[in-house]
């Protein structure tokens, strides 16, 4: 994957108007600020929407691969596969390593990570995958993003490290006291579904919402954004389930006033929009953009002049290209075991 530009534009260069935050929905340690963006230009749908029209995701035809899947799009609409989305079935459950926009009436091989280490069922090779009710949780997505960034910097495609993914899912299962016969991330969510649905009921989908900026225990955790509100609407519930799983593991509670939380969220959003990006050939339509600075890191997808998709995480001192004092460091959720 080669860089296409010698200069470094910022993310806001690909937005007709800046992203805006609404008032947060708060439940326990989780605060989710709705994000609103400019009027969208590009036409596309989510995989969940396209599946009803005949789109499908399958194992590779000749020989299945743990880290690749084939997407078949017979529809007249481009399909956005969102980084961290999980699909269930076939030989083992997977999550997408990178956001990909697949053109109408086309097929494409995409990079994925397995999140079910104990199953490789060749008898289900011809089965199509189905959308999961959850996306990967932010801590796992952030880890995958760092690995993909390093892979791109080394001149390769954006891929996670499979061993790290399996280790993280196994650790999450242990910390949350969930037993899974196949080491499936899906089983962790099923084991906490009642609690997760409490968060989902409290975190509303707002009219014209294009994304979410998440604080856990008052600290930035992830920013998700797509340009089309109806596509974010299809992603909202799975993403919130992921946010909630990390919130359940956090020992902290949401402290301070909504106003102070809003200031933290607004500062994080400013750092993201000012981040300088490198642009690379995309796997599907558009260009893959990546950034890593003292406070923020992440990736997105630009099509034409429009930022179609964006994911951003807080950057930690050990991962940053720039220095950062310990006092300014944004900590991860607690690693305590959850009853």
N, C-alpha and C positions, 0 to 999 in steps of 0.2 A: 504494500500500500504506500503510494508515493505522495508527498505533499504537492499541492497544486499552486501554492502562493508563496512568495518570498517575504511578504510583509505579514504582519499579524493584526488582522482586524479584531474588533471586540464583538461580543455577542449582540450588543445593542445595535451594531451596524446592520444586523439582519432582521431587525424589528421595525415595522412602520411606526409603531408607538411603543413606549416602554411598558413592560408588564406592571400590573397594579395588584395590590393586595386588598382583600376584603377583611371584614371582622372575623376573628377565628371562632371555630367550633372547638370546644374543650371538653375532654373527658379524662379524668384522672391526670396522669402525667402527659397526656397527648394533647397538643394544640395544633390544629390544622387550619392554616390561613388559605382561603380560596384565592386563586390567581386568575386574573382576567387579562386577556391579550387583545391585540388589534384584530380587525376583521380579517378572516383567513382568505388566502389567495388560492392555494393548492387544494385540489379535490382528492379525497381519499377516505377510506373507511377503516375501522378496526377489524382484526381477524374475527372476533365474535360476530360482528355485523356481516362480514363477507361469507362466513361459513354457512349461513342460512341461504345464501345465493349460490352455493356450490363450491366455494373455495375449500381446500383441505391441506393438511400437513401430514407427511408420511415419512417413514424411514427411506433412506436412499434405495433406489431400485435394485442395483446390482448386489450390494453388500451393505448392511446397516453399519453405521458409524456412531459411536457414542457421542461425538462432538459435532455432528452435522445432521441436518434434516432437510427434506425437500418440500418446498411450498408450491402448491399448484393453484394458480389464480385464473379460472376461466371467465371471470366476471369483467364487466366494462369499467371497473373502478380500481384504482391503485389501493393496495392494502398496507397499512402500517403495522408492523410487528414491533411491540414496545419492549425495550430492554427490561429484563426482569420478569416479563410475562411467563407464566408456567403453562405448559400443555401436558395433558395426562393421556396415558395409554401406550399402545404399540409395545415396543420392547422394554422401554423404561421411560419414566417421566423426565422432562427436560425444561430448562428455562433458556430464553434467548440471551446471548452474550452482548448483543448490540441492537439498537433500533434500526430497522431496515424498511424501506419503502419499496414494495414490489409492484411493478407496472401491471396494467390491465392485460389480460389474456397472455400471461407469461408464467414461467416457472423459474424457481431460483433455489439454489442450495445456500443455507444459512448456518452460521456457527451457533452452537448451543452448548450448554453444560448439563450433565446428568445430575438430578437431585433425587435419585433413588438407587443408591449404590448396590443394594442386594438383589436386584432383579435384572435379568437380561433374557427376555422370553422370546426366543426365535419363532415360536408358534404364533405370535401376534404380529409378525413382521408386516403383514398387509393391512393391518388395522390403521384407521385414521386417528389422529390425535384430537382430543376435545379441549376447549379452554378450561382452565382450572378456576375455581371460585376465588383464588388468591394469587397474588404475585409474590415473588421473592421479597423477603424482608430487607429493609434498607442496609443493615449491617452486611449482609451477604452481597447485595448489589454493589455497595461501595468497594468491597474487596475485589469483586469481579471487574469493576471499572478500573481499579489500579492496575490489575494484571493486563487488561486489554490495552491500557495506555502504554505500558511498558512494551507490549508486543508490537504496537504500532510504531513506537519510537525505534524499535529494532528493525523496522522495515518489513514487518509481517502483518497479517491481518489482525483485527481486534478480537482476541480470544482470551477467555479466562483460563486459569490453571485448574484442571479437573481435580487433582489431588487436594488442592486447597478447598475447593467447593465441597467435596465429600467430607473433609475434616470439619469444616464449619457447620455443615448440616448435622453431622454426628454430635458435635459439641452442643449445638442448640437443642437437639433432642434430649441430651443428658441434662443440660441445665434446666430444661422445662419439665423434666421427669416424664417424658413421653417414650414409650417403647414402640418400635416399628419393626415388623418382621423383615422388611426390605430396605430399611434405612431411608424411608421416603419423607421428604420435606412435607408432602401433603398430609401425612399422618400427624405431624406436629400441629398443624392447623386444625385438623379434625379433633385432636385431643383437647383443644382449647376453643372450640367453635362457639360455645355459648358465651364465653367471655368476649371473644372477638366480635360477636354480633352486637353486644352491648355498645362497643365502640362504634360499630357501623351505624347503629341507630342514632348515635349522638353526632356523628360527623356527616353533615348534610351535603348533598349535591346542590349547588346554587345555579340559578339561571345564568347561562352564558359563561360558566366557569370553564377555564382552559387548563387549569393545573392546581397544584397544592404545594404550599411551603410548610414543612412539618417541623415542629419543635417537640422534643421529648425532655421532660424535666427542665423546660425553659431554654434548652440548647438546640440550635439548628441541627437537623438530621438529614433532610433531603428536600430538594425542590424538583417537582415533576411538572412538565408543561408540554402540551401539544397545541397546534394552532387552531384545531377545529373543536368547538365545544361538544358536539355530538360524539366525537371520538373519545374525548376525555370522559364523557358520561358513561361510555362502555367500559372504561378502565377504572372508574372511580372506586367501585366496590372492591375489586381485587387489590388495588393499591392500598386502600384503607385497611384491609385485612393484614397486609404486610406491615404497615405503620403500627397497627395495634399489637402485633406479635412482639415487636421490639419494645413497645411501651409496656407490655406486661412484664418484660424482663427487667425493666428499669426500676431501680430501688428509689429513685427520686420522685418527688411529686412536683406538679406545676406550681412553682413558687413565684411570688411577685404579682403585680397587677397585670391585667390585660394590656395596659399601656406599655409597661416595660417589655412584655413579650412582643408587642407590636414593634417597638423600637429595635429589638434584636432581629426580628424577622426582616424589617425594612433594611437594616444594615447588611444583612446577609444577601438580600436580593440585589442591593447596589453593588456589592463585591462581585456577584455573579455576572451582572450585565456589563460591568467594566472589564471583565476578564478577557485577556487577549488569547485568541485561539489559533491553532494550526488547522489547516484544512487538508483533507485527503480524499482520494477516490472513495466513493461509497460502494457498498456491496451491491445495492440495488440502485434506485433512482437517487439523485442528489449527492451531496458531499458530506462526509463524516467530519465533524469538527470536535476538537479536544482541547482542554485547558487544564492547567495545574499551577496554582499560585499559593501564596502564603495561607490564605483563608479559605479558598474554594478550589474544587476540582470537579471535572465532569466531562460530559460529552453531549453532542447533539447532532441533528441532521438538518442540513440546509438544502432547500430545493429552489432553484432560481435565486431570488434574493430574500426568500422567506425562511425564518427559523421554524421548521415544522415540528421539531421535537427537541426537548432539552431535559437533561437530568444533571443535577449538581449536588455535591456532597461537601460537608466541611472538610477542609484539608488539615491534616495533623502534622505536627512538627517533623516527625520521622519520615513523612511521605513528601514533604514540600521541597521545592527547588530553592526556596528562600528561607531565611531564618525566622524564628518565631519564639517569643519568650514563653516560658512555662505558664505564666499567668494568663496569657492570651489563648492558650491551647483550648480547643473545644473537645471535651471528653466524650467517649463513647458511653452508651448505656451500661449499667452495672452488669457484671458477669455472674451475679449471685444466682443460685438455684431458685426456681420459682415453684411454689407449692401448687 
